[in-house]
Amino acid sequence: MSAPALRISNLHKSYGKAVALADLSLDIAAGEFFGLVGANGAGKTTLIKCALDFCDVQSGVIEIFGTPHRQTAARSRLGFLPERFMPPHYLNGRDFLRYLAELHRRPYDETRAGSMLAALELDGNALDKPVRTYSKGMTQKLGLAACLLSGKDMLILDEPTSGLDPKARALLKRELKAQHDAGRTVLMTTHALHDVGEMCSRMAVVHRGQLRFAGTPAEFTARHRSTDLEQAYLACIADD
């Protein structure tokens, strides 16, 4: 039996006296499309930062494809897009994609890059422009393109639709489905519960640093006797 793409066991993370994650355990199987849901400040981004070893944890175990998360090799199979993506302002789009390809130890392919930009509806001419001239939507598309071109086994996307207009959101969802169909594991944080119901095989709700639910969207609505994910979410956090 293969190891989970991500295994988090009894994770505790605090900032001083503020508890960000409290004894949280979660498994994401290889090949899943997983949605991580929660309000701002619930702990979603902190969970990802812990998994990527961007911050220390007080206790708990994290494994990526069976490898302890503190080992550099654990991250060799990951592509990541942060919530606040800001490429180096002095690069143009092409230089940025070349740089990321080198970090991912893949050859830069202009044709593949152009196809990915077209799939996300980012004008290929943008590759010649400094990224400091990009709009928020263009910047987000560039980061998504770099992540999707990585060819990694698992894609971790923190609020990937941020800054995208409705058409760009639809195009991104189509591309993410294609990545999942190709066998990749996708983990995304999102506030858009409709996207979770449409795309995710499983989901989790994190609230005030605690795991409130993990399972399929259908199980989530059934548990809270709702036909609507938004109403089920409100019921899930109703003790506020």
DASULNOR-V173792 format. One record per backbone hydrogen bond with DSSP energy under -1.0 kcal/mol. NH is the residue of the N-H (numbers start at 0). CO is the residue of the C=O. E is the energy in kcal/mol with one decimal. If there is no record, write none. Layout:
NH&CO&E, NH&CO&E
This chain:
4&27&-1.3, 5&27&-1.9, 6&62&-2.7, 7&25&-2.9, 8&60&-3.1, 10&23&-3.0, 11&58&-2.5, 12&20&-2.2, 14&17&-3.1, 17&14&-2.0, 19&12&-2.3, 20&12&-2.4, 21&208&-2.8, 23&10&-2.5, 25&7&-2.5, 27&5&-2.8, 31&28&-1.8, 33&185&-3.5, 34&201&-2.0, 35&187&-2.9, 36&203&-2.9, 41&38&-2.1, 46&42&-2.3, 47&43&-1.8, 48&44&-2.7, 49&45&-2.5, 50&46&-2.2, 51&47&-2.2, 52&49&-1.4, 53&48&-3.1, 57&11&-1.9, 58&11&-1.4, 60&8&-2.3, 62&6&-2.5, 63&66&-2.8, 64&4&-1.1, 66&63&-1.9, 68&61&-2.4, 70&67&-1.9, 73&70&-1.8, 74&71&-1.5, 75&72&-1.2, 77&74&-1.5, 78&153&-2.5, 80&155&-2.4, 90&87&-1.7, 92&128&-1.5, 93&126&-2.4, 95&91&-2.1, 96&92&-2.2, 97&93&-2.5, 98&94&-2.4, 99&95&-2.6, 100&96&-2.3, 101&97&-2.2, 102&98&-2.2, 103&99&-2.3, 104&101&-1.2, 105&100&-2.9, 112&108&-2.6, 113&109&-2.5, 114&110&-2.2, 115&111&-2.4, 116&112&-2.5, 117&113&-2.1, 118&114&-2.1, 119&115&-1.5, 121&116&-3.1, 125&122&-2.2, 126&123&-1.6, 127&124&-1.4, 128&125&-1.5, 130&90&-2.8, 132&129&-2.0, 133&130&-1.5, 138&134&-2.5, 139&135&-2.4, 140&136&-2.2, 141&137&-2.2, 142&138&-2.1, 143&139&-2.5, 144&140&-2.7, 145&141&-2.3, 146&142&-2.0, 147&143&-3.0, 148&144&-2.1, 149&146&-1.1, 153&76&-2.0, 154&184&-2.8, 155&78&-3.1, 156&186&-3.0, 157&80&-2.5, 158&188&-1.1, 161&158&-1.6, 163&160&-2.1, 168&164&-2.5, 169&165&-2.0, 170&166&-2.4, 171&167&-2.5, 172&168&-2.5, 173&169&-1.9, 174&170&-2.0, 175&171&-2.8, 176&172&-2.1, 177&173&-1.6, 178&174&-2.2, 179&175&-2.4, 180&176&-2.8, 181&177&-1.4, 182&179&-2.1, 183&178&-1.8, 184&152&-2.8, 185&31&-2.6, 186&154&-2.9, 187&33&-2.4, 188&156&-2.1, 189&35&-1.9, 192&190&-1.2, 195&191&-1.4, 196&192&-2.4, 197&193&-1.9, 198&194&-2.4, 199&195&-2.2, 200&32&-1.9, 201&32&-1.6, 202&214&-3.1, 203&34&-2.2, 204&212&-2.1, 205&36&-2.8, 206&209&-2.8, 208&41&-2.4, 209&206&-1.9, 211&204&-3.1, 212&204&-1.2, 214&202&-2.4, 219&215&-2.1, 220&216&-2.2, 221&217&-2.2, 222&218&-2.4, 223&219&-1.5, 224&221&-1.4, 225&220&-2.9, 231&227&-2.2, 232&228&-2.5, 233&229&-2.1, 234&230&-2.0, 235&231&-2.1, 236&232&-1.6, 237&234&-1.1, 239&236&-1.8
